Amino acid sequence: MEPKHDIANLDDIKLLVDTFYTKVAGDALLAPIFGERLGDHWEPHLEKMYTFWQTVLLEEYTYNGAPFPPHAELPVDSSHFETWLSLFADTLDSLFSGPKTDEAKWRAGKMAQMFQLKIAHFKNNRLNIL
């Protein structure tokens, strides 16, 4: 078995994103949420995720957008975020090892915390925070 390398380029980001979303599409809890929103249009979402993680991890500024608004009214709770984080960490651990890999886990955890708080606030207050 070849030793794992750290996330270093766009090809690594694409491998991470493609592998992760394959797991999401097969997950009993997450697949219905993503399937309802994306239908058979996964490719544009994957392309957006490539640019998002390329910007976040590689500091190659290709992402242009606001990540929260599409998530504001999703029917999700802490179990969805726990599953998402678990699949993401498992994907990272199966493919990569190193500081960028650790950073990806940390950033995903922080994003999950922030999104949960913002979704709860949105649901509880029904404010137009978009």
C-alpha positions in Angstrom: 0.0 0.0 0.0 1.3 3.4 -1.0 1.8 5.9 1.8 -0.9 8.6 1.9 0.1 12.1 0.9 -1.5 15.4 1.9 -4.0 17.4 -0.1 -1.8 19.4 -2.4 -3.7 20.3 -5.7 -7.0 20.5 -7.5 -6.8 16.8 -8.5 -6.7 15.9 -4.7 -9.6 18.2 -4.1 -11.6 16.5 -6.9 -10.8 13.1 -5.5 -11.9 14.2 -2.0 -15.1 15.7 -3.3 -16.0 12.9 -5.6 -15.3 10.2 -3.1 -17.2 12.0 -0.3 -20.3 12.7 -2.4 -20.4 9.1 -3.6 -20.6 8.2 0.1 -23.3 10.8 0.7 -25.4 9.5 -2.2 -25.3 6.1 -0.6 -26.1 7.2 2.9 -29.6 6.4 4.2 -29.9 9.7 6.1 -28.2 12.2 3.8 -29.1 10.8 0.3 -32.8 11.8 0.5 -31.8 15.4 1.4 -29.3 15.7 -1.4 -31.5 13.8 -3.8 -34.4 16.1 -3.2 -32.3 19.2 -3.8 -30.1 18.1 -6.6 -32.1 15.5 -8.4 -29.9 14.2 -11.2 -28.0 17.5 -11.3 -25.0 16.5 -9.1 -22.4 17.7 -11.5 -22.9 21.5 -11.0 -22.9 20.9 -7.2 -19.6 18.9 -7.5 -18.0 21.7 -9.6 -19.0 24.2 -7.0 -17.5 22.0 -4.2 -14.3 21.7 -6.1 -13.9 25.5 -6.2 -15.1 25.9 -2.6 -12.5 23.5 -1.2 -9.8 24.7 -3.6 -10.3 28.2 -2.2 -10.5 27.1 1.4 -7.6 24.6 1.5 -5.3 25.6 -1.3 -5.9 29.4 -1.2 -6.5 29.4 -4.9 -9.5 31.7 -5.1 -11.8 30.1 -7.5 -15.0 30.0 -5.4 -17.5 32.7 -5.9 -20.6 32.6 -3.8 -22.2 32.5 -0.4 -22.3 29.0 1.1 -25.1 29.4 3.6 -28.2 30.5 1.7 -28.7 27.2 -0.1 -28.7 25.5 3.2 -31.0 27.8 5.2 -34.2 25.9 4.8 -32.9 22.3 4.6 -34.8 19.9 6.8 -31.8 18.9 8.8 -30.8 18.5 12.4 -27.7 17.6 14.4 -27.8 13.9 13.3 -27.4 15.0 9.6 -24.4 17.2 10.5 -22.9 14.4 12.6 -23.3 11.9 9.7 -21.9 14.5 7.2 -18.9 15.1 9.4 -18.3 11.4 10.0 -18.4 10.6 6.2 -16.1 13.6 5.5 -13.5 12.6 8.1 -13.7 9.0 7.0 -13.1 10.1 3.4 -10.2 12.3 4.3 -8.6 9.5 6.4 -9.0 6.9 3.7 -7.3 9.1 1.1 -4.9 11.6 2.7 -2.7 12.4 5.6 -1.0 15.6 6.7 -1.6 19.2 7.9 -4.0 20.1 5.0 -6.0 17.0 5.7 -6.2 18.0 9.4 -7.2 21.5 8.4 -10.0 20.2 6.2 -11.4 18.3 9.1 -11.2 21.3 11.4 -12.7 23.6 8.8 -15.6 21.1 8.1 -16.3 20.9 11.8 -16.4 24.7 12.2 -18.7 25.0 9.1 -21.0 22.4 10.5 -21.2 24.3 13.8 -21.9 27.6 12.1 -24.5 26.1 9.8 -26.3 24.4 12.6 -26.5 27.6 14.6 -27.6 29.7 11.6 -30.2 27.1 10.5 -31.6 27.0 14.0 -31.7 30.8 14.2 -33.4 30.9 10.8 -36.0 28.3 11.8 -36.7 29.9 15.2 -36.9 33.5 14.0 -37.9 33.1 10.3 -35.9 36.2 9.6 -34.7 37.0 6.1 -31.0 36.4 6.9 -30.2 35.6 3.3 
